[in-house]
């Protein structure tokens, strides 16, 4: 049985929904990454948890891509 975490449609859907939500004025994960790149001054626990929550779908996508590329050889 194929794990849902290895399912391309599920991971892509998660990236496009949870990974980018809320969409306006900019994707939430993008704002948090810019904040971290600027030194993460003033970030609290909830901000770091937010990065984790919105970042997990992207980490799953990177993992799927890496597995796909490594299995080609």
C-alpha distances in whole Angstrom, upper triangle without the diagonal:
4,6,9,12,11,11,15,16,15,17,20,20,20,23,25,25,25,26,29,30,33,34,38,40,37,34,34,32,34,37,36,35,39,40,39,40,43,43,41,45,44,41,40,37,36,36,34,31,31,31,28,26,27,26,22,21,23,22,18,20,22,19,17,20,21,18,18,22,22,19,22,24
4,6,8,7,7,11,12,12,13,16,17,17,19,22,22,22,22,26,27,30,31,35,37,34,30,30,28,31,34,33,32,35,37,35,37,40,40,38,42,42,38,37,34,33,33,31,29,29,28,25,23,24,23,19,18,20,19,15,16,18,16,13,16,18,15,15,19,19,17,19,22
4,5,5,7,10,12,10,11,15,15,15,17,20,20,19,20,23,24,27,28,32,34,32,28,27,26,28,31,29,29,33,34,32,34,37,37,35,38,38,34,34,31,29,30,27,25,25,24,21,20,21,20,16,15,17,16,12,14,16,14,12,16,17,14,15,19,19,17,20,23
4,5,5,9,9,7,8,12,12,11,14,16,16,16,17,20,21,24,25,29,31,28,25,24,23,25,28,27,27,30,31,30,32,35,35,33,36,36,32,32,29,27,27,25,23,22,22,19,17,18,17,14,12,15,14,11,12,15,13,12,15,17,15,16,19,20,19,21,24
4,6,8,10,7,7,11,12,10,12,15,15,15,15,18,20,23,24,27,29,26,23,22,20,23,26,24,24,27,28,27,29,32,32,30,33,33,29,29,26,25,25,23,20,20,19,16,15,16,14,11,9,12,11,7,9,12,10,9,12,14,12,14,17,17,17,20,22
4,6,9,8,8,11,13,12,14,16,17,17,17,20,22,25,25,29,31,28,24,24,22,24,27,26,25,29,30,29,30,33,34,32,36,36,32,32,29,28,28,25,24,23,22,19,18,18,16,13,11,13,12,8,9,11,9,7,10,12,10,11,14,15,14,16,19
4,6,5,6,9,10,11,12,14,16,16,16,19,21,24,24,28,30,27,23,24,22,24,27,27,26,29,31,30,31,34,35,33,37,37,33,33,31,29,28,27,25,24,23,20,19,18,17,14,12,13,14,10,10,13,12,9,12,14,12,12,16,17,16,18,21
4,6,5,6,8,10,11,12,14,15,15,17,19,22,22,26,28,25,21,22,21,22,26,25,24,27,29,28,29,33,34,32,36,36,32,33,31,29,28,26,25,23,22,20,19,18,16,14,11,12,13,10,8,11,11,8,10,13,12,11,14,16,16,17,20
4,6,5,6,9,10,11,12,14,14,16,18,20,20,24,26,24,20,22,20,22,25,25,25,28,30,29,30,33,35,33,36,36,33,33,31,29,28,27,25,23,22,21,19,17,17,15,12,13,15,12,10,14,14,11,13,16,16,15,18,20,19,20,24
4,6,5,6,9,10,11,11,12,15,16,19,19,23,25,23,19,20,19,21,24,24,23,27,28,28,29,32,33,31,34,34,30,30,28,26,25,24,22,20,20,18,16,15,15,13,9,12,13,10,10,14,14,11,14,17,16,16,19,21,20,22,25
4,5,5,6,9,10,10,10,13,15,18,18,22,24,21,17,18,16,18,21,21,20,23,25,24,25,29,29,28,31,31,28,28,26,24,23,22,20,18,17,15,14,12,12,10,6,8,10,7,6,10,10,9,11,14,14,14,17,19,19,20,23
4,5,5,6,9,10,9,11,13,16,16,20,22,19,16,17,15,17,20,20,20,23,25,24,25,28,30,28,31,31,28,29,27,25,24,23,21,19,18,17,15,13,13,12,8,9,11,9,7,11,12,10,11,15,15,15,17,20,20,21,24
4,5,5,6,8,9,10,12,14,14,18,20,18,15,16,15,17,20,21,21,23,25,25,26,29,30,28,32,31,28,28,27,24,23,23,21,18,18,17,15,13,13,12,9,11,13,11,10,14,15,14,15,18,19,18,21,23,23,24,28
4,6,5,5,6,9,10,13,14,17,20,17,14,14,13,16,18,18,18,21,23,22,24,27,28,25,29,28,25,25,23,21,20,19,17,15,15,14,11,9,10,9,6,8,11,9,9,13,14,13,15,18,18,19,21,23,23,25,28
4,6,6,4,6,9,12,12,16,18,15,11,12,11,12,15,15,15,18,20,20,21,24,25,23,26,27,23,24,23,20,19,18,17,14,13,13,11,8,9,9,5,6,9,9,8,11,13,12,13,16,18,18,20,22,23,24,27
4,6,6,6,8,10,10,13,16,13,10,12,11,13,16,17,17,19,21,22,22,25,27,25,28,28,25,25,24,22,20,20,19,16,15,16,13,10,11,12,9,9,13,13,11,14,16,16,16,19,21,20,22,25,25,26,29
4,6,6,6,8,9,13,15,13,10,11,11,14,16,16,17,20,21,22,23,25,27,25,27,27,24,24,23,20,19,19,17,14,15,15,12,9,12,12,9,11,14,14,13,16,18,18,19,22,23,23,25,27,28,29,32
4,6,5,8,10,13,15,13,10,9,9,12,14,14,15,18,19,19,21,23,24,22,25,24,21,21,19,16,15,16,14,11,11,11,8,6,9,9,7,10,12,12,13,16,17,17,19,21,22,23,25,27,28,29,32
4,6,9,10,13,15,12,8,8,7,10,12,12,12,15,17,17,18,21,22,20,23,23,19,20,19,16,15,15,13,10,10,10,8,5,6,8,6,7,10,11,10,13,15,15,16,19,20,21,23,25,26,27,30
4,6,6,10,11,8,5,6,6,8,10,11,12,14,16,17,18,20,22,20,23,22,19,21,20,17,15,16,15,12,11,13,11,7,9,11,10,10,13,14,13,15,18,18,19,21,23,23,25,27,29,30,32
3,5,8,10,9,6,6,8,10,11,12,14,16,17,18,20,21,23,20,23,22,19,20,19,16,15,16,15,11,12,13,11,8,11,13,12,13,16,17,16,19,21,21,22,25,26,27,28,30,32,33,36
4,6,8,7,6,6,9,10,11,12,14,16,16,18,20,21,23,20,22,21,19,19,19,16,15,16,16,12,13,15,13,10,13,15,14,15,18,19,19,21,24,24,25,27,29,29,31,33,34,36,38
4,6,5,5,7,10,10,11,13,15,16,17,19,20,21,24,22,24,23,21,22,22,19,17,19,18,15,15,17,15,12,15,17,15,16,19,20,19,21,24,24,24,27,29,29,30,33,34,35,38
3,5,6,8,12,11,11,14,16,15,17,19,20,21,23,21,23,22,21,22,23,20,18,20,20,16,17,19,18,15,17,20,19,19,22,24,23,24,27,28,28,30,32,32,33,36,38,38,41
4,7,9,12,11,10,13,15,14,15,18,19,19,22,20,21,21,20,21,23,20,17,20,20,17,17,20,19,16,18,21,20,20,23,25,24,25,28,29,29,31,34,34,34,37,39,39,42
4,6,9,7,7,10,12,11,13,16,16,17,19,18,20,20,18,20,21,19,16,18,18,15,14,17,16,13,15,18,17,16,20,22,21,22,25,26,25,27,30,30,31,33,35,36,38
4,6,5,7,9,10,11,13,15,16,17,19,17,20,20,18,19,20,17,14,16,16,12,12,14,13,10,11,15,14,13,16,18,17,18,21,22,22,24,27,27,28,30,32,33,35
4,5,5,6,9,10,11,13,14,15,17,15,17,17,14,16,16,13,11,12,12,9,9,11,10,8,10,13,13,13,16,18,18,19,21,23,23,25,27,28,29,31,33,34,36
4,5,5,6,9,10,10,12,14,16,13,16,17,14,15,15,13,10,11,11,8,6,9,9,6,7,10,11,10,12,15,15,15,18,20,20,21,24,25,25,27,29,31,33
4,5,5,6,9,10,10,12,15,13,16,17,15,17,18,16,13,13,14,11,9,12,13,10,10,14,14,12,14,17,16,16,19,21,21,22,25,26,26,28,30,31,33
4,5,5,6,9,10,11,13,11,13,14,12,15,16,14,11,12,14,11,10,13,14,11,12,16,16,15,17,20,20,20,23,24,24,25,28,29,29,31,34,35,37
4,5,5,6,9,10,11,9,11,12,9,12,13,11,8,9,11,8,6,10,11,9,10,14,15,14,15,18,19,19,21,23,23,24,27,28,29,30,33,34,36
4,5,5,6,9,10,9,12,14,11,14,15,14,11,10,13,11,8,11,13,11,10,13,15,13,14,17,17,16,19,22,21,22,25,26,26,28,30,31,33
4,5,5,6,9,9,11,13,12,15,17,16,12,13,16,13,11,15,16,14,13,17,18,16,17,21,20,20,23,25,24,25,28,29,29,30,33,34,36
4,5,5,7,5,8,9,8,12,14,14,10,11,14,12,10,14,16,14,14,18,19,18,19,22,22,22,24,27,26,27,30,31,31,33,35,37,38
4,5,5,4,8,10,8,12,13,14,10,9,13,12,10,13,15,14,13,16,18,17,17,21,21,20,22,25,25,25,28,29,29,30,33,34,36
4,5,7,10,13,12,15,17,17,14,13,16,15,13,15,18,16,15,18,20,18,18,22,22,20,23,25,25,24,28,29,28,30,33,34,35
4,6,8,11,11,15,17,18,14,14,18,17,15,18,20,19,18,21,23,21,21,25,25,24,26,29,28,28,32,33,32,33,37,38,39
4,5,9,9,13,15,17,13,13,17,17,14,17,20,19,18,21,24,22,22,25,26,24,27,30,29,29,32,34,33,34,37,38,39
4,6,6,9,12,13,10,10,13,13,12,14,17,17,16,19,22,20,20,24,25,24,26,29,29,28,31,33,33,34,37,38,39
4,6,9,12,14,11,12,15,15,14,17,20,19,19,22,25,24,24,27,28,27,29,32,32,32,35,37,37,38,41,42,43
4,6,10,11,9,11,14,14,14,17,19,19,20,22,25,24,25,28,29,28,30,33,34,34,36,38,38,39,42,44,45
4,7,8,6,7,10,10,11,13,15,15,16,19,21,21,21,24,26,25,27,30,30,30,33,35,35,36,39,41,42
4,5,5,7,9,10,11,13,14,16,17,19,22,22,22,25,26,26,28,30,31,31,34,36,36,37,39,42,43
4,5,5,6,9,10,11,12,14,15,17,20,20,20,23,25,25,26,28,30,30,32,34,35,35,38,40,41
4,5,5,6,9,10,10,12,14,15,18,19,19,22,24,24,25,28,29,30,31,33,35,35,37,39,41
4,5,5,6,9,10,11,12,14,17,17,18,20,22,22,24,26,27,28,30,32,33,34,36,38,40
4,5,5,6,9,10,10,12,15,15,15,18,20,20,21,24,25,25,27,29,30,31,33,35,37
4,5,5,6,9,10,11,14,15,15,17,19,20,20,23,25,25,26,29,30,30,32,35,37
4,5,5,6,8,10,12,13,14,16,18,19,20,22,24,24,26,28,29,30,32,34,36
4,6,5,6,8,11,11,11,14,16,16,17,20,21,22,24,25,26,27,30,31,33
4,6,5,6,9,10,10,12,14,15,15,18,20,20,21,24,25,26,27,30,32
4,6,6,8,10,11,12,14,15,16,18,20,21,22,24,26,27,28,30,33
4,6,7,8,10,11,12,14,16,17,18,20,21,23,24,26,27,29,32
4,6,5,6,9,10,11,12,14,16,17,18,20,21,22,24,26,28
4,5,5,6,9,10,10,12,14,15,16,18,20,21,22,25,27
4,5,5,6,9,10,11,12,14,15,17,18,20,21,23,26
4,5,5,6,9,10,11,12,14,15,17,18,20,21,24
4,5,5,6,9,10,10,12,14,15,16,18,20,22
4,5,5,6,9,10,10,12,14,15,16,19,21
4,5,5,6,9,10,11,12,14,15,17,20
4,5,5,6,9,10,11,12,14,16,18
4,5,5,6,9,10,10,12,14,16
4,5,5,6,9,10,11,13,15
4,6,5,6,9,10,11,14
4,5,5,6,8,10,12
4,5,5,6,9,11
4,6,5,7,10
4,6,5,8
4,5,6
4,6
4
